[in-house]
Amino acid sequence: MREYELEVLEQYDIDVMSTRKIRGAFFCETNEGTMVLKEAAVSEKRALLLYTLLCRLESEGYPNVDIPVLNKEKELVSVFRGQSGYMMKKWYSGRECDVRRETDVLDACRNLARLHKIMLWKGADGVFERDEEQLPAAGRFQEEALRPPVGRHLRQEILCHNRELKKVRNYIRNKVNKGEFEYLFLKYFENMYQLAARVTKRLEDSGYEKLYRKSLEEGLLVHGDYNYHNVLILPGNPEGSAMATTNFDHFRIDVQALDLYYFLRKVMEKHKWKESLGRAMIEAYAEVRHLEPEELEVIALKTAYPEKFWKTANTYYHSNKAWIPEKSVEKLQTAVLQTEEKIQFLQKIFTFFL
């Protein structure tokens, strides 16, 4: 551990017995349990929102979350000699959710549903009444500071992606020296764009607007990055149902079904869109939290959109296009193949699809 990181630890009123370096962070064994020290990826305002949310989740019976630890000055972000800010968080001894184990994946779906049932924004009122020592530095709780960001409207996001796809198509058409990537993109563009257009039209006629407005009115929150890296299976339970959920940095007010879509997509990509597993994941979530037909439709439409095709094209457009790495060609080919697999999956799982 570097000298200034050791001095950062001295800003906390805890005894550190040992440290262990991991990618981008340090595990710390302390007198108060396992902690993790890492560079703060959020602003102080965002850290305050995060701290408020996680304290509330813990107080409402969802204990295993990575709550930031206050330093001696009751600050959430610790800075040393102008270096990057650091955050200390509670951590848990466990293993990452194993995407190859179906029981892990289904337990993670149930865990997400339990989280969604209590994950709504209520502000700071009442969160810290039980323990004044939990309060961050005085004068921080202005009402305007305690409002999470709102997720972008899905129709606006998709329309923006559609315009960007056309921009890339026009650029490549006018390019004199075309390579393998450019020819491949033009070959598949029409099919991908027609799919994007169908999703856009179906979204306009769906129940998404109702869900989005409800999310804003009720302050419903999403984790924002719910994947198997951020779910830990804790020891001591042979069935593997005891879990910790971490890295809420991207939480926001939004349609909660989008969390399930994201987790479903990440898992299905590893399992080549295996129908039985996908169906089981949706059923496992619905065991704990009922899914409305409008939510299932949003999951299907978000899954159907050729996002990886757009993402690969967008990365190409904003990069040095004088030299296209072979990896970009592979990514484009994979995006096309996975889109075909996704459509077959959706037609079997969601009978109403497109």
MARPA-537798 format. One record per residue (C-alpha): residue number from 1; x, z, y. Coordinates in steps of 0.02 Angstrom, whole numbers. Layout:
N
{NUM; {X; Z; Y}}
...
This chain:
354
{1; {0; 0; 0}}
{2; {67; -48; 170}}
{3; {114; 85; 297}}
{4; {-28; 53; 419}}
{5; {-155; 54; 276}}
{6; {-91; 225; 223}}
{7; {-113; 284; 401}}
{8; {-290; 215; 400}}
{9; {-327; 330; 252}}
{10; {-268; 477; 356}}
{11; {-415; 446; 472}}
{12; {-533; 506; 335}}
{13; {-568; 687; 293}}
{14; {-538; 661; 107}}
{15; {-393; 690; -12}}
{16; {-328; 531; -93}}
{17; {-243; 561; -259}}
{18; {-199; 381; -303}}
{19; {-229; 202; -249}}
{20; {-236; 39; -344}}
{21; {-228; -133; -264}}
{22; {-359; -262; -308}}
{23; {-394; -429; -229}}
{24; {-424; -398; -44}}
{25; {-447; -209; -61}}
{26; {-383; -43; -130}}
{27; {-469; 70; -253}}
{28; {-442; 251; -204}}
{29; {-465; 400; -319}}
{30; {-514; 544; -205}}
{31; {-578; 722; -214}}
{32; {-751; 649; -180}}
{33; {-745; 515; -314}}
{34; {-695; 333; -318}}
{35; {-688; 242; -152}}
{36; {-637; 68; -99}}
{37; {-542; 27; 62}}
{38; {-552; -150; 126}}
{39; {-544; -247; 287}}
{40; {-710; -238; 378}}
{41; {-799; -404; 361}}
{42; {-934; -350; 483}}
{43; {-945; -299; 665}}
{44; {-974; -117; 716}}
{45; {-1156; -157; 753}}
{46; {-1178; -237; 582}}
{47; {-1088; -89; 501}}
{48; {-1216; 27; 581}}
{49; {-1360; -76; 513}}
{50; {-1279; -76; 342}}
{51; {-1251; 111; 344}}
{52; {-1431; 143; 395}}
{53; {-1501; 33; 258}}
{54; {-1394; 104; 118}}
{55; {-1426; 285; 168}}
{56; {-1612; 248; 163}}
{57; {-1601; 165; -8}}
{58; {-1509; 318; -75}}
{59; {-1637; 437; 1}}
{60; {-1779; 338; -79}}
{61; {-1711; 351; -255}}
{62; {-1594; 203; -268}}
{63; {-1429; 300; -276}}
{64; {-1295; 180; -335}}
{65; {-1249; 82; -179}}
{66; {-1083; 66; -87}}
{67; {-1121; 172; 67}}
{68; {-984; 166; 200}}
{69; {-892; 330; 230}}
{70; {-876; 402; 405}}
{71; {-700; 440; 465}}
{72; {-649; 599; 556}}
{73; {-715; 527; 720}}
{74; {-880; 484; 636}}
{75; {-841; 300; 653}}
{76; {-887; 173; 519}}
{77; {-743; 53; 557}}
{78; {-567; 123; 566}}
{79; {-434; 32; 667}}
{80; {-248; 69; 674}}
{81; {-132; 5; 812}}
{82; {-241; -144; 849}}
{83; {-238; -207; 670}}
{84; {-394; -268; 580}}
{85; {-534; -144; 559}}
{86; {-557; -60; 391}}
{87; {-706; 16; 302}}
{88; {-704; 147; 166}}
{89; {-850; 138; 44}}
{90; {-913; 237; -104}}
{91; {-875; 146; -266}}
{92; {-919; 158; -449}}
{93; {-822; 152; -612}}
{94; {-903; 11; -708}}
{95; {-886; -169; -758}}
{96; {-958; -323; -675}}
{97; {-1120; -392; -743}}
{98; {-1065; -512; -881}}
{99; {-1155; -677; -859}}
{100; {-1122; -716; -1043}}
{101; {-1225; -565; -1098}}
{102; {-1410; -597; -1089}}
{103; {-1449; -410; -1085}}
{104; {-1338; -390; -931}}
{105; {-1422; -535; -843}}
{106; {-1599; -475; -880}}
{107; {-1557; -297; -828}}
{108; {-1488; -367; -666}}
{109; {-1654; -457; -636}}
{110; {-1750; -295; -660}}
{111; {-1625; -207; -547}}
{112; {-1657; -336; -411}}
{113; {-1845; -312; -427}}
{114; {-1827; -123; -409}}
{115; {-1719; -151; -256}}
{116; {-1845; -268; -176}}
{117; {-1987; -143; -198}}
{118; {-1903; -21; -78}}
{119; {-1797; -139; 26}}
{120; {-1888; -151; 192}}
{121; {-1830; -112; 366}}
{122; {-1893; 51; 442}}
{123; {-1754; 83; 567}}
{124; {-1656; 245; 575}}
{125; {-1801; 366; 601}}
{126; {-1797; 503; 472}}
{127; {-1649; 436; 375}}
{128; {-1522; 565; 430}}
{129; {-1632; 716; 461}}
{130; {-1578; 801; 299}}
{131; {-1393; 803; 347}}
{132; {-1331; 794; 525}}
{133; {-1154; 769; 461}}
{134; {-1205; 594; 406}}
{135; {-1237; 537; 584}}
{136; {-1112; 412; 655}}
{137; {-1042; 441; 829}}
{138; {-1175; 492; 956}}
{139; {-1262; 366; 1065}}
{140; {-1263; 228; 934}}
{141; {-1445; 223; 886}}
{142; {-1519; 108; 1017}}
{143; {-1678; 27; 955}}
{144; {-1617; -149; 991}}
{145; {-1461; -118; 887}}
{146; {-1561; -69; 735}}
{147; {-1644; -233; 693}}
{148; {-1568; -342; 557}}
{149; {-1553; -530; 584}}
{150; {-1693; -641; 523}}
{151; {-1658; -776; 395}}
{152; {-1668; -956; 452}}
{153; {-1835; -1041; 420}}
{154; {-1814; -1141; 259}}
{155; {-1893; -1299; 329}}
{156; {-1772; -1299; 476}}
{157; {-1626; -1274; 357}}
{158; {-1679; -1416; 243}}
{159; {-1715; -1537; 385}}
{160; {-1542; -1500; 455}}
{161; {-1464; -1537; 284}}
{162; {-1563; -1700; 273}}
{163; {-1497; -1758; 442}}
{164; {-1320; -1715; 390}}
{165; {-1337; -1815; 229}}
{166; {-1390; -1967; 331}}
{167; {-1245; -1940; 450}}
{168; {-1122; -1942; 305}}
{169; {-1206; -2097; 231}}
{170; {-1192; -2191; 396}}
{171; {-1011; -2140; 417}}
{172; {-963; -2198; 242}}
{173; {-1058; -2363; 261}}
{174; {-956; -2405; 415}}
{175; {-791; -2352; 339}}
{176; {-678; -2499; 300}}
{177; {-567; -2422; 167}}
{178; {-678; -2337; 40}}
{179; {-615; -2237; -107}}
{180; {-691; -2167; -266}}
{181; {-780; -2026; -173}}
{182; {-862; -2143; -47}}
{183; {-922; -2267; -179}}
{184; {-989; -2125; -286}}
{185; {-1081; -2048; -139}}
{186; {-1164; -2213; -93}}
{187; {-1210; -2244; -275}}
{188; {-1309; -2083; -288}}
{189; {-1364; -2058; -108}}
{190; {-1535; -2140; -120}}
{191; {-1590; -2039; -272}}
{192; {-1526; -1877; -198}}
{193; {-1604; -1910; -28}}
{194; {-1772; -1956; -103}}
{195; {-1771; -1792; -199}}
{196; {-1728; -1700; -37}}
{197; {-1873; -1787; 51}}
{198; {-1995; -1740; -88}}
{199; {-1941; -1558; -80}}
{200; {-1961; -1560; 109}}
{201; {-2138; -1631; 97}}
{202; {-2189; -1509; -40}}
{203; {-2118; -1363; 60}}
{204; {-2228; -1409; 209}}
{205; {-2382; -1399; 97}}
{206; {-2327; -1240; 7}}
{207; {-2360; -1056; 38}}
{208; {-2186; -1030; 109}}
{209; {-2246; -1010; 289}}
{210; {-2361; -868; 236}}
{211; {-2219; -781; 143}}
{212; {-2099; -803; 288}}
{213; {-2221; -730; 415}}
{214; {-2260; -584; 299}}
{215; {-2074; -549; 281}}
{216; {-2052; -541; 470}}
{217; {-2206; -435; 499}}
{218; {-2167; -308; 361}}
{219; {-1977; -310; 380}}
{220; {-1946; -363; 200}}
{221; {-1761; -374; 163}}
{222; {-1651; -477; 48}}
{223; {-1480; -428; -18}}
{224; {-1414; -598; 38}}
{225; {-1276; -615; -94}}
{226; {-1351; -550; -256}}
{227; {-1238; -617; -393}}
{228; {-1155; -548; -549}}
{229; {-997; -500; -453}}
{230; {-1098; -378; -347}}
{231; {-1187; -291; -491}}
{232; {-1091; -159; -589}}
{233; {-1141; -96; -761}}
{234; {-1106; 90; -764}}
{235; {-1038; 181; -918}}
{236; {-1133; 312; -1015}}
{237; {-1288; 209; -1051}}
{238; {-1283; 110; -1215}}
{239; {-1421; -7; -1157}}
{240; {-1325; -52; -999}}
{241; {-1474; -22; -883}}
{242; {-1383; 98; -765}}
{243; {-1317; -10; -623}}
{244; {-1235; -4; -454}}
{245; {-1271; -138; -323}}
{246; {-1135; -177; -197}}
{247; {-1088; -288; -50}}
{248; {-1247; -290; 55}}
{249; {-1151; -365; 202}}
{250; {-1266; -516; 213}}
{251; {-1432; -424; 205}}
{252; {-1567; -489; 321}}
{253; {-1756; -500; 344}}
{254; {-1814; -646; 237}}
{255; {-1920; -702; 90}}
{256; {-1864; -592; -55}}
{257; {-1891; -727; -186}}
{258; {-1735; -812; -114}}
{259; {-1627; -675; -190}}
{260; {-1699; -713; -362}}
{261; {-1675; -900; -334}}
{262; {-1491; -872; -292}}
{263; {-1458; -761; -443}}
{264; {-1554; -880; -556}}
{265; {-1454; -1029; -495}}
{266; {-1285; -943; -514}}
{267; {-1326; -891; -693}}
{268; {-1406; -1055; -743}}
{269; {-1255; -1155; -685}}
{270; {-1153; -1056; -811}}
{271; {-1280; -1086; -949}}
{272; {-1316; -1271; -915}}
{273; {-1494; -1231; -861}}
{274; {-1546; -1155; -1027}}
{275; {-1736; -1149; -1024}}
{276; {-1762; -991; -1128}}
{277; {-1642; -887; -1024}}
{278; {-1715; -947; -859}}
{279; {-1890; -905; -916}}
{280; {-1833; -733; -977}}
{281; {-1749; -697; -808}}
{282; {-1910; -732; -712}}
{283; {-2012; -628; -836}}
{284; {-1887; -483; -826}}
{285; {-1902; -479; -636}}
{286; {-2093; -491; -645}}
{287; {-2100; -341; -763}}
{288; {-2049; -232; -616}}
{289; {-2112; -327; -464}}
{290; {-2255; -452; -473}}
{291; {-2212; -628; -418}}
{292; {-2345; -719; -319}}
{293; {-2375; -905; -358}}
{294; {-2308; -946; -184}}
{295; {-2146; -856; -225}}
{296; {-2125; -953; -388}}
{297; {-2153; -1114; -292}}
{298; {-2020; -1068; -163}}
{299; {-1896; -1029; -304}}
{300; {-1933; -1198; -384}}
{301; {-1918; -1296; -222}}
{302; {-1758; -1210; -167}}
{303; {-1685; -1242; -339}}
{304; {-1737; -1425; -336}}
{305; {-1655; -1464; -171}}
{306; {-1488; -1556; -201}}
{307; {-1391; -1422; -110}}
{308; {-1225; -1448; -198}}
{309; {-1231; -1635; -162}}
{310; {-1261; -1595; 22}}
{311; {-1127; -1460; 25}}
{312; {-995; -1574; -52}}
{313; {-1039; -1715; 68}}
{314; {-1038; -1598; 217}}
{315; {-867; -1528; 170}}
{316; {-801; -1706; 154}}
{317; {-869; -1754; 326}}
{318; {-786; -1607; 413}}
{319; {-619; -1620; 323}}
{320; {-469; -1734; 340}}
{321; {-547; -1889; 265}}
{322; {-383; -1984; 258}}
{323; {-350; -1902; 90}}
{324; {-489; -1851; -29}}
{325; {-432; -1730; -164}}
{326; {-482; -1769; -343}}
{327; {-575; -1603; -345}}
{328; {-700; -1672; -218}}
{329; {-743; -1817; -333}}
{330; {-767; -1695; -478}}
{331; {-880; -1585; -370}}
{332; {-987; -1734; -322}}
{333; {-1004; -1787; -504}}
{334; {-1048; -1609; -554}}
{335; {-1177; -1598; -415}}
{336; {-1265; -1755; -479}}
{337; {-1260; -1697; -660}}
{338; {-1325; -1524; -619}}
{339; {-1466; -1598; -515}}
{340; {-1526; -1694; -668}}
{341; {-1515; -1536; -774}}
{342; {-1607; -1435; -641}}
{343; {-1753; -1557; -634}}
{344; {-1777; -1551; -822}}
{345; {-1769; -1361; -816}}
{346; {-1896; -1349; -674}}
{347; {-2019; -1468; -758}}
{348; {-2020; -1354; -911}}
{349; {-2025; -1187; -821}}
{350; {-2137; -1229; -673}}
{351; {-2280; -1339; -731}}
{352; {-2334; -1372; -551}}
{353; {-2162; -1439; -501}}
{354; {-2158; -1596; -392}}
